[in-house]
Amino acid sequence: MDNKTAARLDGFVVGPGAEWTGLAVCTDLRLDGWEAARTADVTKVRPRTA
């Protein structure tokens, strides 16, 4: 998958690692499962704002 077609994941980083990053996925303001992404493929992370 290239950057033009990359999937966007909304959630919270719960397990950053050298090869994989674990995410608690958030949809409709509630937690909705888990995802794993290759850390090398993560291009942008925004901090949570209050």
C-alpha positions, 0 to 999 in steps of 0.5 A: 500500500502506498501513501496515497492509499494508506489506511487511516487509523484513529485510536490510542497507541498502547504498545509501541515497538521496534517492528510493530505498534499496537493501537486501541481503535476508537470509533464514535468516541468509544474503543472498538477493538485492536489493530497492529501496524508496522512501526516503519509504516506509521507516518504521522501521530498526533497528540491527544488534545483536551 
